Amino acid sequence: MDDNRGLTMGKKVVIVSLLSVIATFLLVIAILIGFKRDTSRTIMIYMSGNNLESKLGLASTDMDAILPERIDLEKTHVLVYTGGTKTWHNYVSNDENAIYELKANGYEKVKSYPKADMGNSTSLTTFLNYAYDNYEAGRYDLIMWDHGAGSLGSIEDEYTNDLLFLDEISTALSNSRFNSKNKIETVIFRTCLNGTLEMASVFAPYADYMVASAEVTIGVKGLNVLGFVNDVTEEDNGREFGQLFINSYQKQISDAEEMMLGEVDSTYAIINLNKMSLLYDKMNNFFSKIDVNSNYNDIARIRSVMHQYARDTEEIDDYDTVDLYELVDNLKLYSSSEAESLKSVLKNDVIVSNWSTNTHSNGLSVYFPYYSRAEIKQMHMNQYNKINVVDEYKNFITKFNNRKDDKTYSFSFDLSNKEVKKDGKEFSMKLTDEEKNNFSKASYIVFRKEADGLFTPIYRGNDATLDKKGNLKTNITDNLITVVDENENSVNYFTTVQVETSGKNKEYTTTMIMNYVDYDNVGLSRIDTGTGHFIVDKNNNVYLDKIYLNTEKEDGSKETGGALADIDSYTSFDFLNFRYNILDANGNYTTNWESSATKYLFEVKKDAYHFELASLDSGDYYCVFVIFDVQNNAHYSNLISIN
């Protein structure tokens, strides 16, 4: 008998189910409300001022560019860990390490430590953990500020000259509060050359995005990059945060170029570190199929002409980094089935944003040993053995680096047996078939013989070419630069080095001394040294385009990068020439001539000089070819009389 006062079983089930759905819906709403995304942000700046601060004040400039009135300090914490420089140009003390927090009235020191090595992993860990423990936030971002050292590491301390190597960065991160489930959102390198596969491999377990430059970066006194922090909003994710930084660096480059006629070779990219494991798989497949031994000569020739970061702009050989995408494209003949897949992952998954002023840079560089000294190569390979990097690529470069031939490469330079052609403009020398097979590239030096028998190198060119018949040739028509002193009505050659460039202009470099004399206040007078960069436009007009200031350490070693000089601020320039005794007692060319230098320089006053492109005059000129074999050994030809 039905009980009409109650509910049937079916109706009860429907109501119970409906109540369950409503309860679940309310629970989801409660969870969403309770777990609303935390938009607060802690920005951690690990700033080793180094000689960039002590000599140029660039760290102070960047700190001061972050403005408290532009930032919601309730939701955004800005912390700067300072150290590593002998002189600060602001309120920071150089006898301690310290953490400064940006407050409404500026930076306030919140923690001090005894002076410690910024190139030690403990210093970085100390900062990371202090920031995490004391400044709770939904997002943590890290900015590394100092010199960079490519795939060796980053951050150097001016007191100790100690570098924070890759394995030390890995140790610092592993000892920090950050891990695979609690990642730094974005790590930015305000350094040179750290946009490498190797650095990305170190940070991949601990961060979502890496923003770094494969190339040398610059600082310009009076300009800044860290001012991008003023424009960060609480809604910006890691990619957007990184893009704001890149936009800020682009503006600095643009502002710097307003003082010049040419471009500063620049790169920056955003790397999605969460895609690195996919990249590892593709790289392992690609490089495992390349037979290094069978193809060594061809691979060496490919490597020898690739754009190498820092080398073209700073004449530094030890970093040995090249663009990874370009390398894969150049080697695709030897692993053709895997190349396109690897390139696709690089371009579409790993590199999420890329800005470059050259055609070589696609966003991520990689170490490929070739030019550097044996001890530097060993340092790189030691790092490869300490960090988690692509196994098959490590095997590839190890085989390439260790490759030994059964024979010693040799080139005959007995000019009586060589076909040498010269007409005052073009000169050439024919190689044998064996020499042609062992050839990778060549440069040449033009000397002027002086009245006292010494030789002045006035030009170093890299446009020597080897044709299919084995003729090694070049020409120096309209390749030399002279400076015309309008006060003295004199013309002088000075040593210029042709820069390897794919741009529309010819580019050259030379060493310069820049003088500023204040006759009213001698204490303000100064002497700087630097590398002058010249451009020659399509109409053969010559301009001193920019000067990179030298930032040398006390031991005399050279730092990569640095600041651009304000050319207009100097009252005169000195151009250097060195004269050498390059012949032995029998009149033969010797390769150790650079140890016999006699310095010669001449000065030109501000606004009383100009530059001109020139060919050789009627003086006594000679050429020496420098041939590099496939193992990058240099072979110097005998002197070839040009005219």
SVG drawing of the C-alpha trace seen along z (x, -y; Angstrom):
<svg xmlns="http://www.w3.org/2000/svg" viewBox="-2 -77 124 79">
<polyline fill="none" stroke="black" stroke-width="0.4" points="0.0,0.0 1.4,-3.4 2.0,-6.0 1.0,-9.3 2.3,-11.3 5.9,-10.3 8.1,-10.3 8.8,-7.4 12.3,-6.0 13.0,-7.5 12.1,-11.0 14.2,-10.6 17.2,-9.7 16.7,-12.7 16.5,-15.1 19.6,-13.6 21.5,-13.8 20.5,-17.4 21.6,-18.3 24.9,-16.6 25.4,-18.7 24.6,-21.9 26.9,-21.0 29.7,-20.2 29.1,-23.5 29.2,-25.5 32.4,-23.7 34.1,-24.5 33.1,-28.2 34.5,-28.2 37.7,-26.7 38.1,-29.2 37.5,-32.0 39.8,-30.6 42.6,-30.0 42.4,-33.2 45.7,-33.7 48.2,-35.6 49.5,-38.4 52.1,-39.6 55.7,-39.5 59.2,-39.5 61.9,-40.6 65.4,-39.5 68.4,-41.3 71.7,-39.6 74.1,-42.5 77.8,-42.0 78.9,-45.5 82.4,-44.5 84.4,-47.0 81.2,-47.9 80.4,-49.8 83.8,-50.7 85.0,-52.3 81.7,-53.2 78.9,-53.4 76.6,-51.3 75.1,-49.3 74.2,-52.5 72.5,-53.8 70.4,-50.7 69.4,-50.7 68.4,-54.3 66.2,-53.7 63.7,-51.7 61.3,-54.3 59.2,-53.6 56.5,-56.0 55.9,-53.9 55.5,-50.6 52.8,-49.2 55.2,-48.3 52.4,-46.5 52.3,-43.8 55.8,-44.1 58.9,-43.7 62.2,-44.7 65.3,-43.3 68.9,-43.9 71.8,-41.8 75.0,-43.9 78.7,-43.1 81.6,-42.2 82.9,-45.7 85.6,-47.9 83.8,-51.2 80.1,-52.0 78.9,-55.3 75.9,-55.6 75.1,-54.8 76.0,-51.1 79.1,-50.1 81.9,-48.1 83.1,-46.6 80.1,-44.2 77.5,-42.3 74.0,-43.6 70.3,-43.3 68.5,-46.5 64.7,-46.7 63.0,-49.4 60.8,-51.5 58.7,-54.6 61.7,-56.8 64.2,-54.8 66.4,-51.8 66.7,-50.7 69.3,-48.2 67.4,-45.3 70.2,-42.8 74.0,-43.0 76.6,-40.3 80.4,-40.2 82.0,-40.8 81.7,-37.5 82.6,-36.2 79.8,-36.9 81.3,-34.1 80.5,-31.6 77.3,-29.5 76.7,-30.2 76.2,-33.9 73.5,-33.3 71.7,-30.7 71.8,-33.1 70.0,-35.8 67.4,-33.4 66.5,-31.9 66.3,-35.3 64.0,-36.6 61.8,-33.5 61.6,-33.3 60.9,-37.0 58.9,-38.2 56.0,-35.8 54.7,-36.2 52.8,-34.5 55.7,-35.1 59.5,-35.2 61.7,-36.6 65.5,-36.7 67.8,-39.2 71.5,-38.3 73.6,-41.5 77.3,-41.6 79.7,-40.2 78.8,-36.9 81.1,-34.2 79.1,-32.3 78.7,-28.6 81.2,-28.7 79.0,-30.7 78.1,-34.2 78.8,-36.8 82.3,-37.6 83.6,-39.3 86.1,-42.2 87.9,-41.3 88.5,-37.6 88.1,-37.5 86.1,-34.3 83.4,-33.3 80.1,-31.7 80.5,-28.6 77.5,-26.6 77.9,-23.8 78.1,-26.4 74.8,-28.0 73.3,-24.6 74.5,-24.0 73.1,-27.4 69.7,-26.6 69.5,-23.1 70.3,-24.5 67.6,-27.1 63.8,-27.0 63.1,-26.8 62.5,-23.4 60.5,-21.7 57.2,-22.3 58.1,-25.8 59.8,-27.5 61.2,-31.0 59.0,-32.3 61.6,-34.3 65.4,-34.6 66.9,-37.5 70.6,-37.9 71.7,-41.5 75.1,-40.0 77.0,-39.2 76.8,-35.9 74.6,-33.9 71.9,-33.0 73.3,-29.5 71.9,-25.9 74.1,-25.2 72.8,-28.0 69.2,-27.0 70.0,-23.5 71.1,-24.6 68.0,-26.7 65.4,-24.4 64.6,-22.5 64.1,-25.7 62.6,-28.3 59.9,-28.6 61.5,-31.2 65.1,-32.4 65.8,-35.8 69.4,-36.2 71.6,-37.4 73.7,-35.1 75.9,-38.2 77.9,-40.7 75.6,-43.3 76.5,-46.9 75.9,-49.5 75.8,-53.2 76.5,-55.7 73.4,-57.7 71.1,-55.1 69.5,-52.1 67.7,-48.9 66.3,-48.0 63.8,-50.8 61.5,-48.2 60.5,-47.2 58.5,-50.5 56.2,-49.2 55.5,-45.7 51.8,-45.1 50.4,-42.5 48.9,-40.7 52.1,-40.3 53.2,-36.6 56.8,-35.4 56.9,-36.0 55.5,-39.5 57.9,-40.3 60.8,-39.2 59.5,-41.0 59.4,-44.3 63.0,-43.8 63.9,-43.2 61.9,-46.3 63.9,-48.3 67.2,-47.0 66.1,-47.8 65.4,-51.3 68.9,-51.7 70.4,-50.4 68.3,-52.8 69.3,-55.7 72.9,-54.7 72.7,-54.5 71.5,-58.0 75.0,-59.0 76.3,-56.8 75.7,-56.0 75.9,-52.2 74.2,-49.5 75.3,-47.8 75.2,-44.0 72.6,-42.9 70.4,-39.9 68.0,-38.9 65.5,-36.0 63.0,-34.4 63.5,-30.7 60.7,-28.4 62.6,-26.2 59.7,-23.8 60.4,-22.6 64.0,-21.8 63.4,-18.1 61.8,-18.0 64.8,-19.8 67.2,-17.3 65.4,-14.4 65.6,-16.1 69.3,-17.0 70.2,-13.5 68.5,-12.1 70.2,-14.6 73.8,-14.5 73.9,-10.7 73.7,-10.2 76.7,-12.5 79.9,-10.6 82.5,-13.1 85.6,-11.1 84.4,-10.6 83.3,-14.2 85.8,-16.0 87.3,-18.3 83.9,-19.4 82.6,-20.0 85.7,-21.9 85.3,-24.2 81.7,-24.8 82.6,-25.7 85.5,-27.9 83.3,-30.4 80.3,-30.4 79.5,-33.6 81.1,-33.2 79.7,-35.4 82.1,-38.0 84.8,-37.1 83.7,-39.4 83.2,-42.4 85.8,-41.9 88.4,-39.7 88.1,-37.2 88.4,-33.6 87.8,-31.8 84.0,-31.6 83.4,-29.5 79.6,-29.9 77.6,-29.7 73.9,-29.9 72.3,-26.4 69.7,-26.8 72.3,-27.9 74.6,-25.0 71.9,-22.4 71.0,-24.0 74.7,-23.9 75.1,-20.2 71.8,-18.9 73.6,-17.2 75.1,-14.8 71.8,-14.0 69.2,-15.0 66.2,-13.0 66.3,-14.7 67.3,-18.3 63.9,-19.8 62.2,-18.3 64.9,-19.7 64.8,-23.1 61.0,-23.2 61.2,-22.5 63.8,-25.2 61.8,-27.8 58.3,-26.9 58.6,-25.5 61.8,-26.5 62.4,-30.0 59.2,-31.9 60.6,-35.4 63.7,-36.4 65.1,-39.9 68.4,-40.3 70.1,-42.9 71.9,-40.2 70.8,-37.3 72.9,-34.7 71.0,-34.8 67.9,-32.7 67.7,-32.9 69.9,-30.2 73.6,-29.6 75.7,-26.6 79.3,-25.8 81.3,-24.4 85.1,-24.2 87.3,-25.5 89.2,-28.8 89.9,-28.8 93.1,-27.8 93.5,-24.2 93.1,-25.1 89.9,-27.0 88.5,-24.1 89.2,-21.9 87.4,-24.2 84.3,-24.0 84.4,-20.3 84.8,-20.0 81.5,-22.0 79.9,-19.6 80.8,-16.7 79.3,-18.4 75.9,-19.6 73.0,-18.0 73.3,-18.7 72.6,-16.8 74.6,-13.5 74.9,-13.1 75.9,-16.7 78.5,-16.3 79.8,-13.2 79.8,-15.1 81.9,-18.0 84.2,-15.7 84.9,-13.6 85.4,-16.8 87.8,-18.3 89.8,-15.1 90.1,-14.4 93.7,-13.6 94.9,-12.9 97.7,-10.4 99.5,-13.1 100.6,-16.7 99.1,-19.3 101.6,-21.4 101.6,-24.2 104.5,-24.9 105.4,-28.6 108.5,-28.4 107.4,-31.2 109.7,-29.9 107.4,-26.9 104.2,-28.9 102.2,-30.6 101.9,-34.2 100.0,-36.9 100.0,-40.5 99.2,-43.8 99.1,-46.2 95.4,-45.7 94.8,-41.9 97.3,-39.3 96.9,-35.5 98.7,-32.3 97.8,-28.9 97.5,-25.9 98.0,-22.3 95.1,-19.9 96.2,-18.5 96.5,-22.0 93.1,-22.8 91.6,-19.8 93.2,-20.7 92.3,-24.4 89.5,-25.9 89.9,-29.7 92.6,-32.4 93.3,-36.0 96.1,-38.3 98.3,-41.1 99.5,-44.0 102.8,-45.5 104.6,-48.7 108.4,-48.6 109.8,-51.6 113.1,-53.3 114.8,-51.8 114.0,-48.3 111.1,-47.7 107.6,-46.7 104.3,-48.3 101.2,-46.2 98.6,-48.6 95.8,-46.2 94.4,-42.8 91.8,-41.5 89.6,-38.4 88.2,-38.5 90.8,-36.1 88.9,-33.5 89.8,-30.2 88.3,-29.4 87.6,-26.0 90.9,-25.9 92.8,-26.4 93.7,-30.1 93.9,-31.9 93.3,-35.6 92.3,-38.9 92.6,-42.6 93.2,-45.8 91.7,-48.3 89.8,-50.9 90.3,-48.7 92.7,-50.8 91.7,-53.6 93.8,-56.8 93.3,-59.6 93.9,-63.1 95.2,-65.6 93.8,-68.9 96.0,-71.0 99.3,-69.3 98.1,-68.7 99.3,-65.1 97.9,-61.6 98.7,-58.6 97.8,-54.9 97.0,-53.1 96.4,-49.4 92.8,-48.4 91.2,-45.0 88.4,-44.0 85.3,-42.8 83.5,-39.8 80.0,-41.2 77.1,-40.4 75.8,-43.9 75.5,-46.4 78.6,-48.4 82.2,-47.4 83.4,-47.5 86.8,-47.8 88.3,-48.1 91.5,-49.6 92.9,-50.2 92.6,-53.8 93.7,-56.1 91.1,-58.8 92.2,-62.0 90.2,-64.6 92.0,-67.6 90.3,-70.2 92.7,-73.2 90.7,-74.9 90.7,-71.8 93.5,-69.4 92.0,-66.9 89.1,-66.3 91.4,-65.4 91.5,-61.7 92.9,-59.1 90.8,-56.2 91.5,-53.3 89.1,-51.5 88.4,-49.7 87.3,-52.1 84.7,-50.7 84.6,-52.3 82.0,-51.9 82.4,-52.5 79.1,-53.2 78.2,-52.4 79.6,-55.7 83.0,-54.9 82.6,-57.5 84.4,-56.6 83.1,-57.3 84.3,-56.6 81.0,-55.0 81.6,-54.0 84.2,-53.2 83.9,-50.4 85.7,-51.4 88.1,-48.9 87.2,-47.5 90.4,-45.7 91.0,-44.0 94.0,-44.8 95.9,-41.8 95.6,-43.3 93.1,-40.8 90.3,-42.1 86.6,-42.0 83.9,-41.4 81.4,-44.1 81.4,-47.3 80.2,-50.7 80.2,-52.8 82.3,-55.9 80.8,-59.4 83.0,-60.3 82.2,-64.0 83.5,-64.2 87.2,-63.8 89.5,-66.6 91.9,-64.4 92.6,-60.8 95.8,-58.8 96.1,-56.2 98.6,-53.4 100.9,-51.7 103.5,-49.1 106.6,-48.5 108.3,-45.1 111.4,-43.3 109.7,-40.4 112.7,-38.9 115.4,-36.6 119.1,-36.8 118.5,-35.1 115.7,-37.5 112.9,-34.9 109.6,-35.7 109.3,-34.7 105.9,-34.1 107.0,-35.5 107.5,-39.0 104.9,-40.4 107.3,-40.1 109.6,-42.8 107.1,-45.7 108.2,-49.3 105.3,-51.6 104.5,-54.5 101.4,-56.8 100.1,-60.1 97.6,-62.4 94.7,-64.3 92.8,-67.1 89.0,-67.2 87.2,-68.5 90.6,-68.8 90.6,-65.4 88.7,-63.2 89.0,-59.6 89.4,-58.5 89.3,-55.2 92.6,-54.5 94.5,-52.1 98.2,-51.6 100.5,-54.4 103.9,-54.0 105.6,-52.8 107.2,-49.5 104.3,-47.1 104.2,-43.3 101.5,-40.8 101.5,-37.7 98.8,-35.1 97.7,-33.4 96.2,-30.1 94.2,-28.1 93.9,-24.3 90.9,-22.3 92.3,-21.9 92.6,-25.7 96.4,-25.7 97.8,-28.9 100.3,-28.7 102.1,-31.9 103.3,-32.4 106.5,-34.2 106.4,-37.9 104.9,-38.6 105.9,-41.9 102.8,-43.7 104.2,-46.6"/>
</svg>
